[in-house]
């Protein structure tokens, strides 16, 4: 027996269950992409790219950082973006940049929860990066029924007095289901449980939700009671990287204790400058957000009128649950033959029996292509 055989056996099991993954090739030209997270359609906007690159060439912004933030000699692009985010979110918050949403969640949660007498309560459907942060922290944790404020409150009541801090981790828009967390209800819990730290991942809301594109938390009347907001730049903002806004003391703690921040080479200054360029313009992109939300309404209505399974809520992420990996793969392949890219989502990304097509909308998609997708699904399902 070779040391590779257990891995080979595991791969054979994945193939047998139709859950084996490969990195897909470039999509054929002309395929309408319903799987991208480029929610505002900025990723291929030539006008924005040309405007930015002309200025970047003049400024000779470096193409590499060559070191972590704690060792890098050039900080101005990072400092500018962090100060911009802190000013936009307000309330005396400070911002810290990370290389990705995965880095942000694993680094922040593992650092904050490493203190004694700290516990984590996480929604059942939070992203894998939050779960990995919990595991790395070695802190006690429990997961509560998705979006159940009642179940969460039971856990808070059970553990509150024995903890110095309880981190409650949720997503504002859930990545695989597209539904929203009951944020206002979660904030009200803090009145009864003052040791609760509310941690909200806004990866799929930043840029495309909220009046100024700053996500759902920012529009809340009691936004000041949300302790930590995490956002990513690799989706609606058409860039790469992530950030967290939080109290200055928590930022200082992350700089000193978050291993994903301390031990990662920073993103290139050129990339950070592009992110700043986009973030500065998010507030003016309301027409794109309105177009995205209009497409979500159109898709949701079309699916329901066609008698297809559709969520109760229209959203820019729309799960079409088909119940098996084989069915999801088959439908995805058939849609590709009709010029529509809708990738299958399988176990372990989603629980067994909830395999699905994840329809992800972009403001750049033509409404007629949404109609074409609904028509194709009506024929196939």
Buried (B, 14 or more C-beta within 10 A) or exposed (E): EEEEEEEEEEEEEBEEBBBEEEEEEEBEEEBBBBBBBBBBBBBEBEEBBEEBEEEBEEEEBBEEBEEBBEEBEBEEBBEBBBEBBBEBBEEEBBBBBBBBBBBBBBBBBBBBBBEEEBBBBBBEBBBEBBBBBBEBBEBBBBBBEBBEBEBBBEBBEEBBEEBEBBBBBBBBBBBBBBBBBBBEEBBBBBEEBEBBBBBBBBBBBBBBBBEBBBBBBBEBEEBEBBBBBBBBBBBBBBBBBBBBBBBEEBBEBBBEBBBBBBEBBBBBBBBBBBBBBBBEBBEEBEEBBEBBBBBBEBBBBBBBEBEBBBBEEBBBBBBBBBEBBBBBBBBBEBBBEBBBBBBBBBBEBBEEEBBBBBBBBBBBBEEEBBEBBBEBBBEEB
